[in-house]
Every structure is written in structure tokens, then in C-alpha cells.
Amino acid sequence: MNMKKRTKINELITNWIPGAVYCVKWLKENGYTYSNLQIYKRSGWVKTIGAGALVKSGDEIEWAGAVWALQEQLKLPMHVGGKTALEQAGNAQYLTFGKQRVFLIAAPKTKLPTWFRNKKWDAEIVFLQSSLFDEKLNVLSQADQGLISLEFGRLDVIYSSRERAMLEYLDQVPERHSFEEAHEIMENLISLRPKIVQTLLAHCNSVKAKRLFLALADKVKHPWLKKIDLSKVDLGSGNRQLIRGGEFDSKYKITIGKAHE
């Protein structure tokens, strides 16, 4: 290996973030040729975990290192959200036992690369393509979109804030989550930020999620709810029934499950 190639591999290995997956597409865009990468693999510096993805030899790779690559290198419009984000923030009552369940929420038509789909990760990945929020929300800052960055070592992974995560969670009630759990999670959300809640409700496409969010917040009497201007939130028309034999909330015109069966 000549000096130029040795310098190139030294630079790559030195700057490699521990625990990260590196995408071949990104490496090529940053000056590493197919020939370079083949040499690095044969030399044992890196190894493949599927077509299009490499890891540093000896690294322990978890799901966060792969999601970082999807977000940071491939720029896929996705984040960790819903119940996973609520659990991370300490607001989910019923934690998942056994293997962690990670909800990856992506824009419609987003496709996961084959290497990610085929790999057995240390968590159960639930991939959801969602149009819960309108496209106008995407032009706002990350913070105003209700998105935050969480550190996993030297990796920054994009998560939903509690405000956004709760709406994402409620969008999956009762199909994936129970009313009882939703009620108990909402009880814990005593310090949501009214400004972020207002923005998210204004850009939310799901009448069900909005009505359920407001009905539960009203039921547990959160003080931040008084700061929400409902005249700027489209709650649709007519009654909505999510479950037979539930409780009808006349203010938000939605039938929901009872808090405790």
C-alpha cells in the first residue's frame, strides 16, 4: 500500500466514530473509491454488514449506530419517535420487556436500504411511513418541528420531543397502543411546552390524534392546555368513535376508552 493510500485509510480509521455504520455511498461521495474500500476490507480494517454498509473491525454495532447513518449520511427523512421517544424521556408507564422496540417514523415513500432491513439488530425495529404532519412543518427549525438530538456516545440521533412523540403515539391508538396506557402517559406530561404543542396541533393531519390528545390532556387537567388557542386548530366536524362502549367526550366529540377497565 503506497503512502497516499495509507494516509487515506489512516484518516478514515482515525476519524471513524465508534459504534457507527458507514454507508458506501457516503464514503464514495467523500473521496473513497470502490478500489480503496476493497483494499480496506481485505486488510481487515473494516468489514461489511450488508451491501452498501461497512463497520470498523472490532466495533460493537447497535441499532443507534445504524439509524445515525440513515439520518446523517443518507439524509433519510426519519427519526425515532412515538413510544420509543416517550420511553427515552421517562414518560412511558409500560416499558417494553425483553428486546427494545424502536419506532422509526419516516416521511411517506421513504425506503430503508437493504442492509438495514436484513440485519438482525439488538432491538425490534418498527418502521412507520407517516403523513401525520403536513409538509409546511418541515420548513420550520428542528426544534419547532418537535425534534431533538440525543447523544449516543459520539453519535447524535434525531428523536421526537415529548410533544411530538405523544401525537405520534396517539396516532397508533387503539391499533398498537391501549387507551389505558395512553391515559397514564398523558398524566405524566405535566410540563409540555405550549408553543410546541400549538405548532404541532396546527400542522397535524390527524383529527383523531388531535382530539384524543386534547381530550386526555383536558381529562387530567394539565395547566399548559389553557395556553392552547383551539381556534387555530382544525378539529374537523362530526363525532368520532374509536371504541364501542367507551366514554364520549362532548367537548372534543370523541368516544375513547375508559382510563381503567
N, C-alpha and C positions, 0 to 999 in steps of 0.2 A: 504494500500500500504506500503510494507516494505521499510526500509531505502535505500536499494540498488536500488529499482525501482524508489523511489522518487528522488534520486540523478541523475538517468539516465534521467528522464523526465525534471528535473530542468536544466540539462546540455543542453538538446535539445532545450528547450524553450528559455533559455538564449542566446544561440548561433544562434537561428533562425534569418535569415536575413529578415528584414521587406519587405513585398511585394513579397516574393519568394514562388514558388511552390516547394514542396519537393517530390521526387519520392520514392515510397515504395521500389522499387528495390535498390536504393541507400541507403536508411535507413537500410535495411536488411544487405547490404554489410558492413555497418558501425556499426554493433552490436545491432541493434534494431530488436527484434523478432516480428513475427506476433502477438503474445500474448501481447507484450508491446504496439504495435500500437493500438490494440483493446481497451486496458485499457485507453490509452490516448484519444481516440475518445469518449469513454463512459464518461470520466471525463470532457469532454468539452474543453480540451487543444487544440486539433486540430480537423479539420473536412475534409471530403473527397470532392473533386470536380470531382470525377470520379474514376473508378477502376485504382488503381496504383498511385494516386496523392493526396497529403494532403496539406492543408494550415493551418496556425496558426489562431485560432479563433479570430475574430475581425479585421483581416488584410484585407485591400482592395487590391485585386489582379488584376493587369493589364497584358496585353499581354507580356510585357518585363520580368515579373517575371516567366512566363511560358517558354519563349524562353531561359532564363538563365538556367532553369532546364534541358531543352533538350540539351543545349550545355555543361554545366558544370557537370551535374550529369549523364546523359545518354550518353554523349560524341557523340552525333549525328553530322555527318559532315555537318553542315549547318550554315548559317549566314544571317543577314539582309542585303539585297543588292539592286541593281537596283535603281529604282526611290525613294524608301524609304531612302536609304543611301544618295542619292543626295539631297533630301529634308532636311535631318538632317544636311548636310553640308552647306545648304543655297544656293544650286546651281540649284534647280528646279524652273522654271518660273511659271509653273501652279501647284499650290498646290491643293491637293485633298480637296474638300469641304465636310462637313459632317464627317462621320466616317473615320478615318485614314485608309489608305490602306497600309498594311505591306507586302513587298515582302520577303518571306523566300526562300532562294536558297540553295538547298541541292545536295549532290552527287547522281548520279543515284542509284535507288533501295532503297534509304533511305525512311523509313516508319515512319510516325508520330504515336505516341501512341494514342489509342482510346480516352483517357481522353482529350487530346489536340484537337482532331478533333471534338469531340462532344460539347465542351464547347463554349458558346457564349462569345467571348472576346470583349473588348472595341474597337477593330479595326477589319477591314476586312482582314483576313489572305489570301494571295495569295501564295500558296505553289508550287514551281517550282523545279522539279528534272532536273539538268542541267549537261551537259558534255561540257560546254563552254571552259573549260581549260583542258589540258592534265594532267595525273597523276604525271608527273615529277615536276609540280609546287608545288604539295603537300609536297615534301620533303624539300622545302625551308622554311625559317623562316616565321612566320606570317606576319611580315612587308613586306618581299619580295613577299609574295603572294598577297599583296594588301589588307590585312585585318588589322583592328584596333579594339581596345576595347573601348567602350563608357560606361560611368558610369550612372546608373540609381539608385540614392541613393547609397546603398552598393552593388548593382548588376553590374557586368561587362558583357556587351553583345557584342558579336563579330559582327562587321559591315564590309561592304566593304569600302575601301578608295574611294575617288572620281575617281581615275584612273580605278579601277576595276568596280566600280558601273556604270560608263559610258559605258563600254563594255557590261556589263550585261543588261543595259538599251537598248542599240542599238541592241542587240540580239533579242529584242522583238518588233523591228520596222519592218514593219508597223502594225503588228498584234495587239499589245497592246498600242503602243505609236505612235504619229504622227511625220512626218518629221519636221514640223514646230517647234514643241516643242523640238525635238532633236537638231535642229539648234540653238535655243535660249539657251538651256542648255549649248551646247558646247561654245557658245560665252562667257559664264561666267567662263569657265575653263581655265583661263589665267595663272594659276600658278601650273599646273600639274608637277609632278616630272619625268623628262625624264628617269631616271634609272628604276623607277617602270613601266612606260609606256612601255619601251623597253622589260622588262622581261615579262610583261603580253601579249604583242603582240607576243612575241616569243613562248609562251605556249598556245595561244588562238587557238581553233579548228575551229572557225567560220570565214570563208573567208569573209562572208557578214559583220559581226560585225567589222572586222579589216579594210576592205576597207571603210566602212561607217565612222568609227572613224577617219581615216586618211583624207578622203575627206572633212569631216566637219571641222576638225582642219586646214586643208590647206585653206579652203574657208574663214575662219575668221582670217587666218594669225597669229596663235599663235607662238610666238618665240621658245617655247620649242620643237616644231616639228622639227626644224632644227638640233636638237641633237639626233634624232632618226635615227639609222642605218637601212634603209629599206632592205639592202642586207641580214639581219639576220631575216627578217620577211617573212614567206611564205604567199603570197597573191594569190596563185592559178593561174589559167590561164583562158583565155576567158573573155567575157563580162558578167556582172551581171545586171539584171534589176529587181528592186524592185517595180517599179510602172510604169504604162503606161503613156506616155506623160510627163515624168519628165525631169530632166536635166541630160545629160550624162557627167560624169567626165572622160575625156580621160586619165588622169594620172593614176587614180585608176580603170578605166574601170568598172564603176558602174553608173547605172541610178538611181537617187534619186529624192525625191520630192523637189519642189521648196520651198525656205525658207519662202516665203509669198505668199499664194494663192490669 
